[in-house]
Amino acid sequence: MDFSQIPSPCYVIDEHLLLANLELIRKTGRRADVDIIPAFKGFAGWGVFPLMRQYVKAVSASSAHEARLASEEMKTPAHTYSPAYTDADFDRILSCSSHVTFNSLTQYRRFYERTLRCGHSVSVGLRVNPELSQAGAALYDPCAPGSRLGLTCEQVGASLPAGVEGLHVHALCESPAEATCRLMDAVETKFGHLFAAVKWINFGGGHLMTRKGYDTELLVKALQTFRKKYPHIRLILEPGAAFVWETGVLRATVEDIVRNGDVRTAILDVSFTAHMPDCLEMPYKPRIRGATDALPGKPAWRLGGNSCLAGDFTGEWSFEEEPCAGKTVVFEDMIHYTMVKTTTFNGVPHPSIGTWNNSTGFTLLKRFGYDDYKNRLS
Ligand SMILES: Cc1ncc(COP(=O)(O)O)c(C=O)c1O
């Protein structure tokens, strides 16, 4: 990537890396004979949908807006699940969805009739909670005690309500294939008595099959074994992060250096809270090109965001070349759960969005300005 072509700040999607992920996911889906569809909640950069479209037959949506984006920009139907549908959004969701999953029996009772009257066939599912916590961070664990997400086997009972054709389970986060195997076992143990009545099971997201070292063979084998045992059940996986894992960066610039006692901070033209919120929420320490965890004998640096939130920083880092105003800072792997979660907090400038192609260089997809900030408010 030639950063002299790329404005700062900017999210840059590398087309070749994206294509490599799409190839791997398509191959895995074909070998296992399952549908692997991208979850828009993790990535919805519609500027690259023309590229993704050849690999994607459907998408996973969690709102009317995501379902509409699926229909208008990906040109595919959505498999939609939301913790709570509303009267106002349900017709739009139906018009853009082939599958609709309810989070509770009250939501099912309130909206099921409308799925029958919408003018096209919509397959109805229920979200179930296998009560198997494997997601690591509590923030991302749908099976944590007291979770509001999905029905436990006790709540579902002996049979499914009329018209329910599918089960939806999301219980993983950046997980290895072994966790998917355990999840499938738990779902069979807790909900196997319903399998004769279902046409599909969606094993949700969190299957990080594009991470180096992920055991795709194990995943494929487990899915094939399940398919052999229950040939009438279509399997769906809906990872978000895996589609765009390590496919691009957030390019930023050091704007100032400040010191307080022993602490040195390089202040950037981006914000952790506004542009890389998982660094603070999850939390995790991002990887930065040309930097490592602080090394003994080398200056340790904090990187500070340009919002005035006191906690808008990460650290500590040692750099190959010491930071100074004007230096480029490249945050690795900043495509999933970044652009979809950004805010215009403090009115800080939103990073541009662009693509990188080794043959044709940088293409700017979008630049943000004052109107984007102003139009979110009134
Ligand atoms: C219902 C559902 N499906 C799919 C996903 C995508 O998960 P991931 O991006 O970890 O693969 C999520 C993430 O929160 C989710 O809640």
The ligand as an SDF file (V2000), in Angstrom:
LIG
                    3D

 16 16  0  0  0  0  0  0  0  0999 V2000
  -26.9610  -12.8290   15.5720 C   0  0  0  0  0  0  0  0  0  0  0  0
  -25.5650  -12.5970   15.0910 C   0  0  0  0  0  0  0  0  0  0  0  0
  -25.1640  -13.1840   13.9590 N   0  0  0  0  0  0  0  0  0  0  0  0
  -23.9150  -13.0040   13.4740 C   0  0  0  0  0  0  0  0  0  0  0  0
  -23.0020  -12.2140   14.1240 C   0  0  0  0  0  0  0  0  0  0  0  0
  -21.6400  -12.0190   13.5220 C   0  0  0  0  0  0  0  0  0  0  0  0
  -20.6290  -12.4560   14.3650 O   0  0  0  0  0  0  0  0  0  0  0  0
  -19.1020  -12.3440   13.9570 P   0  0  0  0  0  0  0  0  0  0  0  0
  -18.8850  -11.0370   13.3280 O   0  0  0  0  0  0  0  0  0  0  0  0
  -18.3800  -12.4880   15.2580 O   0  0  0  0  0  0  0  0  0  0  0  0
  -18.8150  -13.4720   13.0250 O   0  0  0  0  0  0  0  0  0  0  0  0
  -23.3690  -11.5880   15.3190 C   0  0  0  0  0  0  0  0  0  0  0  0
  -22.4230  -10.7390   16.0580 C   0  0  0  0  0  0  0  0  0  0  0  0
  -22.7040  -10.1540   17.0600 O   0  0  0  0  0  0  0  0  0  0  0  0
  -24.6960  -11.7710   15.8240 C   0  0  0  0  0  0  0  0  0  0  0  0
  -25.1160  -11.1730   16.9420 O   0  0  0  0  0  0  0  0  0  0  0  0
  1  2  1  0
  2  3  1  0
  2 15  2  0
  3  4  2  0
  4  5  1  0
  5  6  1  0
  5 12  2  0
  6  7  1  0
  7  8  1  0
  8  9  2  0
  8 10  1  0
  8 11  1  0
 12 13  1  0
 12 15  1  0
 13 14  2  0
 15 16  1  0
M  END
$$$$
